[in-house]
Amino acid sequence: MLNFAIVGCGRIAKRHAEILGSGQIAGARLVAVSDVIEARARAFGEQHSVPHFTDYHRMMHALGTKIDVVNIAAPSGAHASVCLDLAPYGKHLVVEKPMALTLADADAMIGACDKAGVRLFVVQQNRYNLPVLKLREALEAGRFGKLVIGTVRVRWCRTQAYYDQDAWRGTWADDGGVFANQASHHVDLLQWMMGSVDSVFATSATRLVDIEVEDTGVAVLKFSSGALGVIEATTATRPSDLEGSISILGEKGTVEIGGFAVNRMKTWNFSDNLDGDPAVLEKYRENPPNVYGFGHLRYLQHVVDCIVNDKPGAVDGREGRQSLELITAIYESIESGRKVPLHFRPEKSRLGRRERIPTAGSTATRLKKPPLTSAS
């Protein structure tokens, strides 16, 4: 039995707590939660009948011998500091996406976990959606032949009320915009399917909300294979979420996965038809209750399996860094107005910076706050 604790008791932490606190994974259970906002920590603790804390150091000193894994569900800007604080306790760490907001922080996290001899897992749960796994299977089997273009689309709705829930939302220092937050899973999927990226050119806008960062953006990628890619991402869809999708086109086939959580196989068309192909559209679809889908359950099952059976993680710290590097390159391109090659040294990207920046649509300034540990 692996005992899990959660740091950060907000929006995404509810999925972690629901899974770990209700026995949905054999061999895993929730034993403690922590959040700087006492009311949030208490609510989570009471709901799942576990101790709650407002300081994760106190949690580790009180229950450290009973904790095997800590899930970090704090705001993105706090992921690195929490990870660096917790690694010396010798517990395996699961960190929500993106693993950090700067490449320097990501490198520090990887180094700290290596030094402490603990595993670092980065949550990319959409890799475990059933239609996504089927797409990956086709790619590995070579059914597409030469890849032509890959596209992801994130068309979600996040109103001003969403951003006003917490001071860190929509800030460069602790959140990032739609590319770093909502679309980070889709960036990971596109890179996982299409391979390494040579260069990216991107542009963005803040259209419908008053935040520092972008609510809408488009990026064009060139992959090392010569194929092209497009990332279209917005939280300005109204009045509700529309889609989270991926499509892959190659010389021998086309696959499109749609739904609002990359959950429904819409197109499965190959020149070399196989016996099981006619049933794919119906078999590989899911109807999740929200944009998080069912991937968190499968991902956390994977974490337990990796730790118990000493298997490599599908998305470890180094794998998580790859998608962060692409996201950082997107922001570098937005700020510089130029095509950015991978690999590069960030110079103009504002992601993760702590400084005064004008808010969208005004000349006012908003002072960045230090990293928080309340949940994302």
C-alpha positions as CSV (number, residue, x, y, z in Angstrom):
1,M,0.0,0.0,0.0
2,L,1.4,3.4,-1.1
3,N,0.3,6.3,1.1
4,F,-0.3,9.6,-0.8
5,A,-0.4,13.2,0.5
6,I,-1.6,16.2,-1.5
7,V,-0.1,19.7,-1.4
8,G,-2.6,22.3,-2.6
9,C,-6.4,21.8,-2.3
10,G,-8.0,23.6,-5.2
11,R,-9.5,22.8,-8.6
12,I,-7.3,20.0,-9.9
13,A,-6.6,18.6,-6.5
14,K,-10.2,17.5,-6.3
15,R,-9.5,14.9,-9.0
16,H,-6.5,13.6,-7.1
17,A,-8.4,13.4,-3.9
18,E,-11.5,11.8,-5.4
19,I,-9.3,9.0,-6.8
20,L,-6.9,8.5,-3.9
21,G,-9.5,9.1,-1.2
22,S,-12.1,6.7,-2.4
23,G,-10.1,3.6,-3.0
24,Q,-10.3,3.7,-6.8
25,I,-6.7,2.5,-7.1
26,A,-5.7,-0.8,-5.5
27,G,-2.6,-0.3,-3.4
28,A,-3.0,3.5,-3.0
29,R,-4.7,5.7,-0.4
30,L,-4.8,9.3,0.7
31,V,-3.4,9.9,4.2
32,A,-3.0,13.8,4.4
33,V,-3.6,17.1,2.7
34,S,-2.1,20.6,3.0
35,D,-3.0,24.0,1.8
36,V,-2.1,27.5,3.0
37,I,-5.8,28.4,3.1
38,E,-7.0,26.6,6.2
39,A,-10.6,26.4,5.1
40,R,-9.6,24.5,1.9
41,A,-7.3,22.1,3.7
42,R,-9.9,21.4,6.4
43,A,-12.7,20.8,3.8
44,F,-10.5,18.3,1.9
45,G,-9.4,16.6,5.1
46,E,-12.9,16.3,6.5
47,Q,-14.3,15.1,3.2
48,H,-11.7,12.3,2.9
49,S,-11.3,11.7,6.7
50,V,-7.5,12.5,6.7
51,P,-5.4,15.0,8.7
52,H,-5.1,18.4,7.2
53,F,-2.3,21.0,7.5
54,T,-1.6,24.6,6.4
55,D,2.2,23.9,6.3
56,Y,3.5,21.0,4.3
57,H,6.7,20.9,6.4
58,R,4.6,20.3,9.5
59,M,2.7,17.6,7.5
60,M,6.0,15.9,6.7
61,H,7.3,16.1,10.2
62,A,4.1,14.8,11.7
63,L,3.4,12.0,9.1
64,G,6.5,11.6,7.1
65,T,7.1,8.0,8.1
66,K,3.6,7.2,6.8
67,I,3.8,9.1,3.5
68,D,5.3,7.5,0.4
69,V,4.3,9.9,-2.3
70,V,3.3,13.6,-2.4
71,N,1.2,15.0,-5.2
72,I,2.0,18.7,-5.8
73,A,-1.2,20.5,-7.0
74,A,-0.2,24.0,-6.1
75,P,-0.2,26.9,-8.6
76,S,2.2,26.4,-11.4
77,G,4.5,29.1,-10.2
78,A,5.0,27.2,-6.9
79,H,5.7,23.8,-8.3
80,A,9.4,24.2,-8.2
81,S,9.7,25.7,-4.7
82,V,7.4,23.0,-3.3
83,C,9.3,20.2,-5.1
84,L,12.7,21.5,-3.9
85,D,11.4,21.7,-0.3
86,L,9.9,18.2,-0.4
87,A,12.6,16.3,-2.3
88,P,15.0,16.0,0.8
89,Y,12.3,14.2,2.7
90,G,12.9,11.2,0.4
91,K,9.4,10.8,-0.9
92,H,8.4,10.3,-4.5
93,L,6.8,13.3,-6.1
94,V,3.9,13.7,-8.6
95,V,3.7,17.3,-9.9
96,E,0.8,18.7,-12.0
97,K,1.4,20.3,-15.4
98,P,3.4,22.3,-16.3
99,M,6.1,21.0,-14.0
100,A,7.5,24.5,-13.7
101,L,7.3,27.9,-15.4
102,T,11.0,28.2,-16.2
103,L,13.5,25.8,-17.6
104,A,16.0,26.7,-14.8
105,D,13.4,25.6,-12.3
106,A,12.7,22.4,-14.1
107,D,16.4,21.6,-14.2
108,A,16.6,22.3,-10.5
109,M,13.7,20.0,-9.7
110,I,15.2,17.1,-11.8
111,G,18.5,17.6,-10.0
112,A,17.0,17.7,-6.5
113,C,15.0,14.5,-7.1
114,D,18.1,12.8,-8.6
115,K,20.1,13.8,-5.6
116,A,17.5,12.6,-3.1
117,G,17.0,9.3,-5.0
118,V,13.3,9.9,-5.5
119,R,11.1,9.6,-8.5
120,L,9.6,12.7,-10.2
121,F,6.4,12.2,-12.2
122,V,4.8,14.9,-14.3
123,V,1.0,14.6,-14.8
124,Q,0.1,14.4,-18.5
125,Q,-3.1,12.4,-18.1
126,N,-4.4,12.8,-21.6
127,R,-1.8,10.3,-22.8
128,Y,-4.0,7.7,-21.1
129,N,-7.3,8.5,-22.8
130,L,-8.4,5.4,-24.7
131,P,-8.6,7.0,-28.2
132,V,-5.2,8.7,-27.6
133,L,-3.6,5.3,-26.8
134,K,-5.1,3.9,-30.0
135,L,-3.6,6.7,-32.0
136,R,-0.2,6.2,-30.4
137,E,-0.5,2.5,-31.3
138,A,-1.1,3.3,-34.9
139,L,1.9,5.6,-35.0
140,E,4.2,3.1,-33.4
141,A,3.0,0.5,-36.0
142,G,4.0,2.9,-38.8
143,R,0.5,3.1,-40.2
144,F,0.8,6.8,-41.1
145,G,3.9,6.5,-43.2
146,K,5.5,9.9,-43.7
147,L,3.9,12.4,-41.3
148,V,2.5,15.5,-42.9
149,I,0.9,17.7,-40.2
150,G,-0.3,17.5,-36.7
151,T,-2.8,19.9,-35.1
152,V,-4.2,20.4,-31.6
153,R,-7.1,22.7,-30.7
154,V,-8.1,23.8,-27.3
155,R,-11.4,25.8,-27.4
156,W,-12.5,26.2,-23.8
157,C,-14.4,28.7,-21.8
158,R,-12.8,30.5,-18.9
159,T,-14.6,33.7,-17.9
160,Q,-13.4,36.6,-15.7
161,A,-15.0,34.9,-12.7
162,Y,-12.6,31.9,-13.2
163,Y,-9.5,34.2,-13.2
164,D,-10.8,36.2,-10.2
165,Q,-11.1,33.1,-8.0
166,D,-7.4,33.5,-7.0
167,A,-4.8,36.3,-7.3
168,W,-2.3,34.0,-9.1
169,R,-4.6,33.1,-12.0
170,G,-3.7,34.8,-15.3
171,T,-0.4,36.1,-14.0
172,W,3.0,35.6,-15.6
173,A,4.6,34.8,-12.3
174,D,2.4,32.0,-11.1
175,D,0.2,30.8,-14.0
176,G,0.9,31.7,-17.6
177,G,-1.7,32.0,-20.2
178,V,-3.7,29.4,-22.2
179,F,-0.5,27.9,-23.7
180,A,1.1,27.2,-20.3
181,N,-2.0,26.3,-18.5
182,Q,-5.0,24.8,-20.4
183,A,-3.1,23.8,-23.5
184,S,0.0,22.3,-21.9
185,H,-1.5,18.8,-22.1
186,H,-2.2,19.2,-25.8
187,V,1.3,20.6,-26.4
188,D,2.6,17.4,-24.8
189,L,0.3,15.2,-26.9
190,L,1.4,16.9,-30.2
191,Q,5.1,16.5,-29.4
192,W,4.6,12.9,-28.2
193,M,2.9,12.0,-31.4
194,M,5.0,14.0,-33.9
195,G,8.4,13.9,-32.4
196,S,11.1,16.5,-31.7
197,V,10.5,20.1,-32.8
198,D,13.0,22.2,-34.8
199,S,11.4,25.6,-34.6
200,V,8.2,27.5,-33.6
201,F,6.5,30.7,-34.6
202,A,3.7,32.0,-32.4
203,T,1.4,35.0,-31.8
204,S,-1.2,35.7,-29.1
205,A,-3.9,38.1,-27.9
206,T,-6.0,38.8,-24.8
207,R,-9.5,39.2,-26.1
208,L,-12.3,38.7,-23.5
209,V,-10.8,38.9,-20.0
210,D,-8.7,41.3,-18.0
211,I,-5.5,39.3,-17.2
212,E,-1.8,39.8,-17.8
213,V,-1.4,36.8,-20.1
214,E,-3.0,35.6,-23.3
215,D,-6.4,34.0,-23.5
216,T,-5.9,33.2,-27.2
217,G,-2.9,32.1,-29.3
218,V,-1.7,30.2,-32.4
219,A,1.6,28.5,-32.9
220,V,3.1,27.0,-36.1
221,L,5.7,24.3,-35.6
222,K,8.3,22.6,-37.8
223,F,9.3,19.1,-36.6
224,S,12.6,17.5,-37.1
225,S,11.0,15.0,-39.5
226,G,10.0,17.8,-41.8
227,A,6.3,17.6,-40.8
228,L,4.4,20.7,-39.7
229,G,2.3,21.4,-36.7
230,V,-0.4,23.8,-35.5
231,I,-1.5,24.7,-32.0
232,E,-4.7,26.7,-31.7
233,A,-5.6,27.5,-28.1
234,T,-8.2,29.8,-26.5
235,T,-10.1,30.2,-23.3
236,A,-12.3,32.7,-25.0
237,T,-14.8,30.2,-26.4
238,R,-18.3,31.3,-25.4
239,P,-20.6,30.4,-23.8
240,S,-19.1,27.0,-22.9
241,D,-16.3,24.6,-23.7
242,L,-16.3,23.4,-27.3
243,E,-13.4,21.0,-27.9
244,G,-10.0,19.7,-26.9
245,S,-8.7,17.8,-30.0
246,I,-5.8,16.4,-31.9
247,S,-5.5,15.4,-35.6
248,I,-2.6,13.6,-37.2
249,L,-2.3,13.4,-41.0
250,G,0.2,11.2,-42.9
251,E,0.8,9.8,-46.4
252,K,-1.1,6.6,-45.5
253,G,-3.8,7.7,-43.0
254,T,-5.7,10.3,-41.0
255,V,-6.8,10.3,-37.4
256,E,-8.8,12.9,-35.6
257,I,-9.7,12.7,-31.9
258,G,-12.3,15.3,-30.7
259,G,-14.7,15.8,-27.8
260,F,-14.0,18.5,-25.2
261,A,-11.3,16.4,-23.5
262,V,-9.6,14.5,-26.4
263,N,-12.0,11.7,-25.7
264,R,-13.9,10.8,-28.9
265,M,-12.4,9.2,-32.0
266,K,-13.9,11.1,-34.9
267,T,-11.9,10.0,-37.9
268,W,-9.9,6.7,-38.3
269,N,-9.0,6.3,-42.0
270,F,-6.0,4.3,-43.3
271,S,-5.2,3.1,-46.8
272,D,-4.2,-0.3,-45.4
273,N,-7.5,-1.3,-43.7
274,L,-7.1,-3.9,-40.9
275,D,-9.8,-6.2,-39.4
276,G,-10.5,-4.1,-36.3
277,D,-10.7,-0.7,-38.1
278,P,-14.5,-0.6,-38.7
279,A,-15.1,-0.8,-34.9
280,V,-12.6,1.8,-33.8
281,L,-14.9,4.9,-34.0
282,E,-17.4,3.2,-31.7
283,K,-15.0,1.4,-29.4
284,Y,-12.6,4.2,-28.7
285,R,-14.7,6.9,-27.3
286,E,-15.5,8.1,-23.7
287,N,-17.9,10.5,-22.2
288,P,-16.1,12.2,-19.3
289,P,-17.9,14.5,-16.9
290,N,-15.5,17.4,-17.4
291,V,-12.4,18.5,-19.3
292,Y,-10.1,16.5,-17.0
293,G,-11.5,13.2,-18.5
294,F,-10.6,9.8,-17.0
295,G,-6.8,10.1,-17.5
296,H,-5.9,11.0,-13.9
297,L,-7.1,7.6,-12.7
298,R,-5.0,5.7,-15.3
299,Y,-2.0,8.0,-14.7
300,L,-2.0,7.5,-11.0
301,Q,-2.4,3.8,-11.5
302,H,0.7,4.0,-13.7
303,V,2.6,5.9,-10.9
304,V,1.8,3.2,-8.4
305,D,2.8,0.4,-10.9
306,C,6.1,2.2,-11.6
307,I,7.0,2.6,-7.9
308,V,5.9,-0.8,-6.7
309,N,7.5,-2.7,-9.6
310,D,10.4,-0.3,-10.2
311,K,9.4,0.5,-13.8
312,P,10.4,3.7,-15.7
313,G,7.8,6.4,-15.7
314,A,6.2,7.4,-19.1
315,V,6.4,11.1,-18.1
316,D,9.3,11.7,-15.7
317,G,10.9,15.0,-15.0
318,R,13.0,15.0,-18.2
319,E,10.0,14.1,-20.4
320,G,8.0,16.9,-18.7
321,R,10.8,19.3,-19.4
322,Q,10.5,18.7,-23.1
323,S,6.9,20.1,-23.3
324,L,7.9,23.0,-21.0
325,E,10.8,23.9,-23.4
326,L,8.3,24.0,-26.3
327,I,5.9,26.2,-24.3
328,T,8.8,28.5,-23.4
329,A,9.8,28.7,-27.0
330,I,6.2,29.7,-27.9
331,Y,6.4,32.6,-25.4
332,E,9.8,33.5,-26.7
333,S,8.4,33.8,-30.2
334,I,5.4,35.8,-29.1
335,E,7.6,38.4,-27.3
336,S,10.3,38.5,-30.0
337,G,8.1,38.3,-33.1
338,R,10.5,35.8,-34.5
339,K,10.7,32.1,-35.3
340,V,12.5,30.4,-32.4
341,P,14.7,27.3,-32.9
342,L,14.8,24.5,-30.4
343,H,17.0,24.3,-28.3
344,F,17.5,27.9,-27.2
345,R,18.3,30.2,-24.3
346,P,15.2,32.1,-23.1
347,E,15.7,35.9,-23.2
348,K,12.3,37.5,-23.8
349,S,9.8,35.0,-22.5
350,R,7.8,36.5,-19.5
351,L,6.6,33.1,-18.2
352,G,7.6,32.7,-14.6
353,R,9.0,36.3,-14.3
354,R,8.2,38.4,-11.2
355,E,7.8,42.0,-12.2
356,R,5.3,44.7,-12.9
357,I,3.5,44.1,-16.2
358,P,0.5,46.1,-17.6
359,T,-2.8,44.3,-17.4
360,A,-4.6,43.6,-20.7
361,G,-6.4,46.5,-22.1
362,S,-5.1,49.1,-19.6
363,T,-2.1,51.0,-18.5
364,A,-2.4,49.8,-14.9
365,T,0.3,47.7,-13.3
366,R,-0.2,44.6,-11.2
367,L,2.5,43.7,-8.7
368,K,3.5,40.0,-8.8
369,K,3.1,38.1,-5.6
370,P,5.5,35.5,-4.3
371,P,4.8,31.8,-5.0
372,L,1.7,30.4,-3.3
373,T,1.0,26.9,-2.2
374,S,-2.8,27.0,-2.5
375,A,-4.0,24.7,-5.2
376,S,-4.5,25.3,-8.9
